């Protein structure tokens, strides 16, 4: 599969497994899973031809590893980033001392005031390294990488979870745990 198709299919899956499954007639279970045959049938009904092999290739080859296949149960789900209600069942985890958040400069005033908020998603997404955070921030302009004192947050009782693709999740990051520029 060429890179252009890979990206197009990944965006299609993100839209329907994270944000709007009903648009193509899918219903996610409480943990965000849907049967692979149901997904493939729904896509075909909406003129998106996708084979099981292509689906597996997108899951394996997606640069952000956004999706998980459960081969035993023949299910697929997004790893995180949902705006629909799901419980990913991720246990609390002790984060590394620092995690990172990628954003853009125009968001800094609100972040100084409110910290990092989940907005339409269920959680704030944090990266394990600066490079990944910079790539996330670059999607919306010139990236600004904010270090998050995750160790201090954890000691102060904030609960962290880590998704299957290594994205750290937390409900909110108050401003006092952020290293903000200037």
Secondary structure, DSSP 8 states (H G I E B T S, - for coil): --HHHHHHHHHHHHIIIII-GGGGT----TTS-EEHHHHHHHHHHTT----HHHHHHHHHH-TT--EEEETTTTEEEESS--SS-------B----S-EEEEEEGGGHHHHHHH-EE-TTSSSEEEBSSHHHHHHHHHTTSSEEEEEE-HHHHHHTT--EEE-TTS-EEESEE-GGGEE---
